[in-house]
Amino acid sequence: MKRFLALILAAVLLSGTLPSAGAAFSDMGEVSAQHVEAVVRVSGENVISGFPDGSFKPRQTLTRAQAAKILCSALEGADKAEALTNQESGFSDVPDSYWAAKYIAYCAEKGIVSGAGDGTFRPDDPLTAAAFAKMLLVAYGKSKADKLTGEDWVTKTQKAIRKAKLKDGLDPIENEPTTRENACHMAYNFLTNGAVFNPDSMDTVCGALAYAMGIEPPEHAAAKNETLAAFVDEKLGGQKVDRVFMFNPDAVAQWVYLKYPQLFGKAEPCVGLHLPLCSVMPSVTPVNFGTMYTGAQPEVHGIQKYEKKLITIDSIFDALLRAGKKPVILASKNCSLAKIFNERQMDYFIFKDYKAINAKAAELIEKDEYDFYVVYNGNFDSRMHKTGPESENALEQIEKNCAAFAEFNELIKTHWKGHNTLVGFAMDHGCHAKKDGGGTHGKDIPQDRNIQHFYQIYPKAQ
């Protein structure tokens, strides 16, 4: 168990990226938002597979045979599970030639599964959420099989899941057939032992930006993000950047990126580092931009709810000014970034909408007068709140953000050839759909807190 937990988390903890296999499913758009990250990560480690036609079939009912494969692959690792040779399960309806015979044999030998009481296993029958939860509890040593028996075994299983704190994000654990996407999430919760949030906090970004520019970080900044700092060192061989361009689209969640990768097609060629991060709580705009640009937790920078009051503690902008640098903020009227870092001796360009902001940003790139640029776009957040994060109108805004980001990168490559430049596509938090329509954020859930920044370095021309 511990060995495989290390495997499934390795991509996040060591390389700063997510497994991407899940995003290749042809029907990824049908996966429910709450299950997207689980499907991507678990399928990325081949614990659960898709179908020959390239689909995942997220809403299809999980079968008993599929459950056996998930359990075997999770416990042993996909390669070792695939290499198993014992096909003799002992069940009359599971011949050695059956595709999942070795997985069923493994689970039966370990005492994880039992038959129907008549010598059969019924491998193609649907499996209930409660039954799969019971299998997982037994497989991972969270409960003894004989403790989850009797007429009230479902209630006992539900209590055991809650006690183990592994219920987050799941559909109800009832004695009804479960879907493949929910089963994937159940397995993910066990594999990660409930660690469903990205490990690096938003407060690590500020220190890394200061490190990239070779200046002292703000007074209350957390330790720098080591992945981003290492990326800068790798690309520049120990040199520092003298230009930073931070593009800040609002509320673009990691699950949206994983579910709709095609929307980010124009941005991807401009990305050298995908950096998974976890927003601070509450997951709202002023709180998280406050943390992004001070490196401090909300209780330190002073904004702990949705309010746009002035942050007076030391920020990246203050650190830049002390170092003789010129920062600039471009934002929309009444947005958080137009208010919370005011009253510094720096320039602010405030406009009615994102189009005007982006036009001015392009102009400033060409003039090349500033050292640190913050460019806010709130178009996705605005549409998401009104029509929901997966509405056609909202998703179109992400495409517009990515197109703008690509255009900024082209301008930077043309006009900043004499600079070492760090470019970031850096959102503040994620979002989720409301049951009564529209979208929102602010909850302590992966959909609202897990985000993924994109970074690129452009070395100065030699």
C-alpha positions as a printed Julia matrix, in Angstrom:
462×3 Matrix{Float64}:
   0.0     0.0     0.0
   2.65    2.51    1.02
   4.74    1.68   -2.03
   1.87    2.37   -4.38
   0.88    5.54   -2.56
   4.38    6.78   -3.32
   3.91    5.85   -6.98
   0.63    7.69   -7.44
   1.86   10.83   -5.7
   5.3    10.87   -7.31
   4.25   12.95  -10.3
   2.87   15.67   -8.06
   5.43   15.67   -5.27
   8.58   15.28   -7.32
   8.01   16.69  -10.78
   5.28   19.19   -9.96
   2.99   17.79  -12.66
  -0.03   15.56  -12.89
  -0.34   12.25  -14.72
  -1.96   13.1   -18.04
  -3.28    9.77  -19.33
  -6.8    10.41  -18.1
  -7.11   13.57  -20.14
  -6.71   11.48  -23.28
 -10.08    9.74  -22.89
 -12.43   10.69  -25.7
 -15.31   11.22  -23.26
 -13.41   13.12  -20.57
 -15.98   15.88  -20.93
 -18.6    13.55  -19.44
 -16.72   13.08  -16.16
 -18.36   14.91  -13.26
 -16.34   17.89  -12.0
 -15.89   16.43   -8.53
 -14.33   13.26   -9.95
 -12.07   14.72  -12.67
  -8.81   14.83  -10.71
  -9.36   11.33   -9.33
 -10.01    9.88  -12.79
  -6.94   11.57  -14.25
  -4.57   10.58  -11.47
  -5.76    7.0   -10.97
  -6.0     6.23  -14.69
  -2.63    7.9   -15.14
  -1.15    5.15  -12.96
  -3.14    2.47  -14.85
  -5.08    1.46  -11.76
  -8.21    1.76  -13.85
  -8.26    1.56  -17.64
 -10.39    2.88  -20.42
 -11.98    0.94  -23.25
 -10.56   -0.03  -26.67
 -12.51    2.78  -28.34
 -10.62    5.37  -26.27
 -13.49    6.11  -23.92
 -13.66    5.89  -20.14
 -17.46    5.57  -19.75
 -17.53    7.43  -16.43
 -21.25    6.93  -15.75
 -21.24    3.23  -16.59
 -21.85    0.92  -13.64
 -18.75   -0.67  -12.11
 -18.69   -4.46  -12.37
 -17.34   -6.87   -9.79
 -14.55   -7.89  -12.18
 -13.52   -4.28  -12.8
 -13.41   -3.71   -9.04
 -11.05   -6.68   -8.64
  -8.68   -5.2   -11.22
  -8.71   -1.81   -9.49
  -7.93   -3.36   -6.12
  -5.18   -5.61   -7.44
  -3.54   -2.82   -9.45
  -3.77   -0.41   -6.53
  -2.22   -2.79   -4.04
   0.53   -4.23   -6.23
   1.09   -1.56   -8.85
  -0.17   -1.87  -12.42
   2.92   -3.59  -13.86
   3.11   -6.25  -11.17
  -0.64   -6.85  -11.35
  -0.44   -7.31  -15.11
   2.37   -9.85  -14.66
   0.38  -12.11  -12.32
   0.08  -15.66  -13.63
  -2.36  -17.4   -11.29
  -5.68  -17.58  -13.15
  -7.39  -20.06  -10.82
  -9.91  -18.1    -8.8
 -11.89  -21.08   -7.54
 -15.18  -19.7    -8.85
 -17.17  -21.81  -11.29
 -18.14  -18.84  -13.49
 -14.6   -17.43  -13.79
 -12.71  -19.63  -16.25
  -8.96  -19.22  -16.59
  -9.54  -17.51  -19.94
 -11.71  -14.75  -18.43
 -10.01  -11.35  -18.84
 -10.01  -10.57  -15.09
  -9.37  -14.09  -13.8
  -5.96  -13.27  -12.32
  -7.25  -10.15  -10.57
 -10.19  -12.03   -9.08
  -7.87  -14.87   -8.02
  -5.57  -12.36   -6.32
  -8.37  -10.62   -4.43
  -9.94  -13.94   -3.39
  -6.59  -15.21   -2.09
  -6.15  -12.01   -0.04
  -9.64  -12.3     1.42
 -10.74   -9.04   -0.15
 -13.59  -10.52   -2.19
 -15.89  -13.47   -1.73
 -18.32  -15.17   -4.04
 -22.09  -15.21   -4.14
 -22.32  -18.16   -1.75
 -23.06  -20.71   -4.42
 -19.55  -21.16   -5.78
 -19.9   -18.33   -8.31
 -18.41  -14.83   -8.39
 -20.76  -13.2   -10.93
 -17.96  -11.06  -12.39
 -20.14   -9.04  -14.76
 -22.74   -8.12  -12.15
 -22.85   -4.47  -11.03
 -21.12   -3.62   -7.76
 -22.65   -1.32   -5.21
 -20.84    1.65   -3.69
 -21.14    0.1    -0.22
 -19.69   -3.21   -1.41
 -16.72   -1.53   -3.09
 -16.13    0.63   -0.02
 -16.1    -2.51    2.1
 -13.53   -4.11   -0.24
 -11.32   -1.05   -0.01
 -11.57   -0.9     3.78
 -10.52   -4.54    4.05
  -7.8    -4.24    1.38
  -6.19   -1.24    3.06
  -6.43   -2.59    6.57
  -8.94    0.03    7.69
 -11.31   -2.66    8.94
 -11.62   -6.42    9.35
 -13.98   -8.2     6.99
 -15.87   -9.81    9.87
 -16.53   -6.37   11.36
 -18.56   -5.35    8.31
 -21.15   -8.11    8.31
 -24.75   -8.63    9.39
 -27.94   -6.91    8.34
 -26.46   -3.5     9.14
 -23.21   -4.03    7.2
 -23.94   -1.01    4.99
 -24.28    1.29    8.01
 -21.09   -0.17    9.5
 -19.26    0.43    6.2
 -20.47    4.03    6.02
 -19.27    4.68    9.57
 -15.89    3.1     8.82
 -15.42    5.33    5.75
 -16.25    8.43    7.78
 -13.97    7.36   10.62
 -11.11    6.89    8.17
 -11.83   10.4     6.79
 -11.98    9.04    3.24
 -15.47   10.2     2.21
 -14.55   13.57    0.67
 -15.86   14.09   -2.86
 -17.72   10.81   -3.08
 -21.26   10.09   -4.16
 -23.38    8.61   -1.33
 -22.08    5.24   -0.07
 -25.3     3.29   -0.5
 -26.12   -0.31   -1.37
 -26.84    0.73   -4.95
 -24.69    0.2    -8.07
 -21.85    2.72   -8.28
 -20.37    4.35  -11.35
 -16.85    3.94  -12.68
 -16.03    7.58  -11.94
 -17.18    7.33   -8.32
 -15.3     4.05   -7.86
 -12.22    5.79   -9.24
 -12.62    8.54   -6.66
 -13.11    6.01   -3.88
  -9.88    4.26   -4.85
  -8.1     7.62   -5.12
  -9.09    8.6    -1.58
  -7.61    5.37   -0.28
  -4.49    5.54   -2.43
  -3.69    9.04   -1.23
  -4.97    8.43    2.3
  -7.26   11.41    1.89
  -4.57   13.81    0.63
  -6.75   15.25   -2.13
  -5.27   18.76   -2.19
  -2.17   19.78   -4.12
   0.77   19.8    -1.69
   2.24   23.24   -2.45
   0.44   26.23   -0.98
  -0.29   29.5    -2.75
   1.93   31.26   -0.21
   5.05   29.73   -1.81
   4.64   31.69   -5.07
   5.73   35.09   -3.79
   9.06   33.88   -2.45
   9.79   32.15   -5.74
   9.04   35.33   -7.71
  11.4    37.29   -5.47
  14.03   34.59   -5.88
  13.63   34.69   -9.66
  14.3    38.44   -9.65
  17.15   38.24   -7.18
  15.53   40.47   -4.59
  14.73   39.98   -0.91
  11.24   38.5    -0.42
   8.55   40.4     1.47
   8.85   40.3     5.25
   6.12   37.73    5.9
   6.57   35.58    2.79
   6.64   31.8     3.21
   9.58   29.81    1.91
   9.89   29.95   -1.87
   8.32   27.31   -4.08
  11.24   25.0    -4.75
   9.84   23.64   -8.01
   9.46   27.11   -9.54
  12.85   28.23   -8.2
  14.53   25.13   -9.64
  12.85   25.8   -12.99
  14.31   29.31  -13.06
  17.79   28.0   -12.2
  17.59   25.27  -14.82
  16.55   27.62  -17.59
  18.93   30.45  -16.73
  21.93   28.59  -15.33
  21.96   30.55  -12.09
  21.13   33.95  -13.62
  18.09   35.93  -12.51
  15.21   37.42  -14.46
  14.83   41.14  -14.92
  11.26   40.96  -16.24
   8.25   39.16  -14.76
   4.87   39.09  -16.5
   2.09   37.64  -14.33
  -1.17   37.02  -16.19
  -3.92   36.48  -13.6
  -7.13   34.93  -14.98
  -9.68   34.56  -12.2
 -11.17   31.24  -10.95
  -9.74   28.83  -13.57
  -9.8    25.54  -11.68
  -7.4    22.64  -12.12
 -10.32   20.29  -12.77
 -11.4    22.51  -15.69
  -7.9    22.25  -17.16
  -7.88   18.48  -16.77
 -11.39   17.99  -18.14
 -11.14   20.42  -21.07
  -7.47   20.45  -22.1
  -8.44   21.48  -25.63
  -9.47   24.91  -24.32
  -5.86   25.57  -23.35
  -4.44   24.65  -26.75
  -3.12   28.14  -27.53
  -1.5    28.5   -24.11
   0.23   25.11  -23.95
   3.05   25.94  -26.42
   3.98   28.81  -24.06
   4.29   26.58  -20.97
   7.56   25.21  -19.66
   6.33   24.31  -16.17
   2.93   23.14  -14.92
   2.83   23.94  -11.2
  -0.02   22.42   -9.12
  -0.91   24.62   -6.15
  -3.47   24.77   -3.39
  -5.31   28.03   -2.74
  -5.64   29.3     0.81
  -8.97   29.48    2.61
 -11.4    30.93    2.05
 -10.91   30.3    -1.67
 -12.0    33.73   -2.84
 -10.21   36.33   -4.94
  -8.95   39.03   -2.54
  -7.76   36.44   -0.03
  -5.73   34.5    -2.57
  -4.27   37.37   -4.56
  -3.37   38.8    -1.18
  -1.43   35.64   -0.41
   0.02   35.3    -3.92
   1.68   38.7    -3.76
   2.64   38.86   -0.06
   3.52   35.21    0.54
   1.55   35.45    3.77
  -1.42   33.5     5.06
  -4.75   35.39    5.26
  -4.58   35.93    9.0
  -1.27   37.72    8.44
  -2.08   39.88    5.41
  -5.44   40.76    6.92
  -8.05   39.68    4.38
  -9.89   36.61    5.66
 -13.16   36.89    3.75
 -14.45   38.41    0.53
 -13.55   42.02    1.12
 -11.35   44.36   -0.89
  -9.58   46.26    1.83
  -6.06   47.61    1.55
  -3.24   45.23    2.44
  -0.69   47.17    4.44
   1.89   44.48    5.21
   4.98   44.05    3.07
   4.22   42.79   -0.44
   6.15   41.81   -3.56
   5.44   45.32   -4.85
   7.09   46.89   -1.81
  10.05   44.55   -2.17
  10.4    45.49   -5.83
  10.28   49.21   -5.08
  12.98   48.82   -2.4
  15.13   47.08   -4.97
  14.71   49.95   -7.44
  12.32   48.01   -9.69
   9.17   49.29  -11.38
   6.02   47.21  -10.86
   2.67   47.86  -12.53
  -0.85   46.52  -12.05
  -3.45   46.38  -14.82
  -6.92   45.47  -13.58
 -10.63   46.08  -14.0
 -12.57   48.67  -12.05
 -13.72   47.44   -8.62
 -11.87   44.11   -8.85
  -9.7    42.95   -5.96
  -6.36   43.66   -7.65
  -7.52   47.21   -8.35
  -7.87   47.85   -4.63
  -5.93   45.63   -2.23
  -2.41   46.77   -3.24
  -3.13   50.46   -3.71
  -1.2    53.34   -2.13
   2.22   52.19   -3.34
   4.52   54.46   -5.34
   3.83   52.56   -8.54
   1.57   52.74  -11.59
  -1.95   51.35  -11.83
  -4.01   51.12  -15.01
  -7.68   50.48  -14.26
 -10.17   49.77  -17.04
 -13.79   48.77  -17.54
 -13.18   45.31  -18.95
 -10.54   42.69  -19.77
 -10.3    43.69  -23.44
  -9.09   47.17  -22.53
  -6.74   45.69  -19.93
  -5.17   43.35  -22.47
  -4.83   46.07  -25.09
  -2.97   48.26  -22.59
  -0.81   45.31  -21.5
   0.22   44.73  -25.11
   1.1    48.41  -25.44
   3.2    48.34  -22.28
   5.06   45.22  -23.4
   6.1    47.05  -26.56
   7.21   50.11  -24.57
   9.19   47.92  -22.12
   9.15   50.42  -19.25
   8.37   48.18  -16.25
  10.05   45.27  -14.53
   7.09   43.42  -12.99
   3.66   43.26  -14.65
   0.41   42.03  -13.08
  -2.42   41.68  -15.62
  -5.86   40.64  -14.33
  -8.64   39.06  -16.42
 -11.97   38.4   -14.7
 -14.07   37.39  -17.7
 -14.26   33.66  -16.88
 -15.11   34.31  -13.23
 -17.86   36.73  -14.21
 -19.53   34.35  -16.68
 -18.96   31.33  -14.43
 -20.92   32.92  -11.59
 -23.85   33.65  -13.9
 -24.03   30.55  -16.09
 -21.93   27.87  -14.38
 -18.29   26.84  -14.92
 -19.12   24.37  -17.7
 -21.5    26.54  -19.69
 -20.5    27.2   -23.27
 -20.26   30.9   -22.57
 -17.96   30.44  -19.57
 -15.66   27.97  -21.3
 -15.31   30.36  -24.24
 -13.77   32.86  -21.82
 -10.97   30.43  -20.97
 -10.17   30.13  -24.66
 -10.01   33.92  -24.83
  -7.69   34.02  -21.81
  -5.4    31.45  -23.42
  -5.39   33.31  -26.73
  -4.44   36.51  -24.9
  -1.69   34.7   -23.0
  -0.27   33.35  -26.26
  -0.31   36.81  -27.81
   1.47   38.29  -24.79
   4.15   35.61  -25.09
   4.73   36.43  -28.75
   5.03   40.13  -27.96
   7.46   39.41  -25.12
   9.65   37.24  -27.35
   9.72   40.05  -29.9
  10.19   43.1   -27.67
  12.05   41.77  -24.64
  14.92   39.99  -26.32
  17.37   41.88  -24.14
  15.85   40.52  -20.92
  15.62   37.3   -18.97
  11.87   36.98  -18.58
   9.57   34.87  -16.41
   5.99   34.6   -17.66
   3.16   33.18  -15.55
  -0.44   32.14  -16.19
  -1.43   32.32  -12.53
  -5.01   32.02  -11.32
  -6.11   32.62   -7.74
  -8.5    29.72   -7.01
 -10.91   27.3    -8.67
 -14.69   27.01   -8.79
 -17.65   24.64   -8.71
 -21.21   24.55  -10.0
 -24.09   25.45   -7.72
 -27.02   23.04   -7.49
 -29.51   25.77   -8.37
 -27.5    27.0   -11.36
 -24.52   29.26  -11.86
 -21.14   28.81  -10.27
 -19.26   29.83   -7.16
 -16.17   29.21   -5.02
 -15.01   29.65   -1.46
 -15.39   26.11   -0.14
 -12.69   23.87    1.29
 -12.96   21.36   -1.57
 -10.53   20.32   -4.33
 -12.63   21.94   -7.06
 -12.24   25.33   -5.39
  -8.71   25.01   -4.04
  -6.68   22.97   -6.54
  -5.24   25.1    -9.32
  -2.39   24.76  -11.77
  -0.12   27.66  -12.69
   1.78   27.71  -15.98
   5.26   29.25  -16.21
   7.8    29.88  -18.93
  11.28   31.4   -19.07
  12.63   33.35  -22.05
  16.42   33.89  -21.76
  17.78   37.09  -23.27
  19.21   36.82  -26.76
  22.93   36.17  -26.87
